[in-house]
Amino acid sequence: MSRLEKLVRRFLSKPKDFTYDELKKLLNGFGYKETKAGKTSGSRVAFINDETGHIIRVHRPHPAHVVKLYVLDLVEETLKQQGLLSLL
């Protein structure tokens, strides 16, 4: 089992301690790159898939680095719609 597969399994179990760094690794594994919209973007970040041009927008958690459950739900639904979670 690869690291990405392990991370996907952890992600799908919706742990309460899933960190923003883990979310970045997960999305990077599916071809998404983090972009920031400049100084005024605040905690809002976008992950863009270079192949498809698809964008996932989320809030970076602060002050803690733990991602909120609604963000995990949003990312899971989006990845399923893009057909990426069915690949594993």
N, C-alpha and C positions, 0 to 999 in steps of 0.2 A: 504494500500500500504506500503510495507516494505521500509526500508532505502535504500537497494540495488536497489530496483525498482526505487525509486526516483533518485538515483544517475545515474542509467542507462538512465533514461529519460533525465536528464541534460546532460549526456555525448553525447547522440545521437543528442541533439539539437546543438552540437558543439559551446558551448559558448566560447567567447574569453578570459574568465577569469578562465578556468578550470585549477586547480592547480595540482601539482605533488602529493600532499597528497591525493587529490580526486582520482587520477589515481591509486595510490597504494591501496586505499580502494576498488575501483572498481575491480581491478585484484585480490585482496585478497578474495573478495566475490565470485569469480569464481574459487578459489582454487590455485591461483598463489602466490608464495612467492618471495620476492625480494632477489637477491643475488648480491654480489659485487665480482669482480674478483681480489681483492687485491689493493695494493697501486697504481699500475700502470694502473688501469682501467679507471681513470679519471672520466668523467661524464657518461660513458657507464655503464648501469646496465642491468641485465637480470631478468626476472620474470619466474620462473619455476613452472609448474603444477606438483605436486608430483604424482598424479594419472596417468596422461598420459605421463609425461616426456616432454611435449611440452614447448618450450622456446619462450618468447617474449623479444627481445632486443630493448631498447630505450635509448635515451640520456636524462639524468636528466637535466632539464633546469637550467640555471644560467646566470646572478646573480638573475634574477627574478624567481619565482616559478611557472610561468604560462607555461603550456604545449603548444607547437606549434601545429598548425592545422594539419600538415602532420603526427604528432605522433598520434593524435586522429584518423585520417583516417586509419593509419596502424593498430592500435589496434582494431578499429571497424571491419575492413576487416578480421583480424586474428580471432577475437572472433566469427564472422559469419562462417568462414571456419571450426572452431572447433565445431560449432553447439551450442555454448553457449548462443548467443543472442536470438536464437529462443525459448529458454526455458522460457523466461519471457513474 
